[in-house]
């Protein structure tokens, strides 16, 4: 994933046109410092029953833009951050292209 904050000037030039996929069910486990393995470790530590991924519009704040779609996965009792990451990534590969296509078709 792209781990740098996109400058506000660029976001302003392309409103509602920059999408991001995040490996959690936002707004949970989003924001600065929550990425990759850190997200999955937090989900497991907090004994969540489910996790997943979210596609959202990029805004000036990390992971706070409007959520366009989410996909969930079950967190198993003996889940590891690595196994959860694999499950979430599988869903990301399904969800992101669909959301991108739909979003492109709705833009004016």
N, C-alpha and C positions, 0 to 999 in steps of 0.2 A: 504494500500500500504506500501511498504518498504521505509521508509523515511531516511535511512542512506546511506551515500555515500559508494559505494563499493570500496575498496582499489584498486589502480591501479595495484598492483601486481596480484590480482585475475583476473582483467579484462584482463591483459596481458596473463595469463595462459589459459584463455578461450575466445580467440578472436572470435567475431561475434557469440558467443554462449549464451550470457546473454541478454534477452529481457526485456523490460519494457513497461507498458501501462501507458499513461499519459492522464488526463482528459481535454485535449484541443487539438486544431488543431495546433500542433507544426509547425513552431517555435514560434508561438504566445503563450504567457502565460506559458512559460516553464522556467526552470532554478531554481536556489536555491531560496527557499521561495515560489515558486508557486506549491501548492499541495492542493488537496481536495477543501474545501469550498472557500479558497482564490482564486483559479482559477475561480470558478463560479461567485464569487462576482465581480472580475475584468472584466469578460466578460460582465456582466450585466451593471456595471458602465460605460463601454465604449460603450454601446448600440450596441453591435455586433448583426448582423442578424442571425448568425449561430455559433455553437460551435461543439464540438464532442470529439473524442478521437483519440490518435495516438499510434501505436505500433512502437517502435524503438529499435535499437541495443544500448546497454549500452556502453558508452565510459567513459573516465576519467572526462569529463565535464557533468554536469547535463543536461539531455534532449537534448543533441546535436548530438547524434548518428544518423546514417542513418535511415530515416523513412521507415518502411516496408509497412505500411498501415494506413489508416485513415477512420473514419466513422463520418458523420455529423448529427447534429440535428438542428432543427429550434429553435431560441430563440424567444419565444412569447413576446408580448408587456408587459404583467404583470408577467413576469417570476420572480421567486425567486431563490436564490442560491440553496435551497433545491429541488425545482421542476426541475431545470436544472440538478442538480446532479443525480436525479433519471433517467432522460432521457439519460444522458451520460452513466450512469452505465449499463443501458439496452443494449446500443450499445457495451460497453466494453465486456459484457458477450457473445455477438455474435462474435465480431471481434477477441478477443484474442485467443480463441482456434483454430480458422481457421488459423490465422497467425502462431501460434506455430506449427501446423501440417505441413503447407506449408514449414516453415523454416526448420523443421527437415528433410523433404524430399529433401531439396536442399543441405544440408550439405554433405560434402564428408567423 
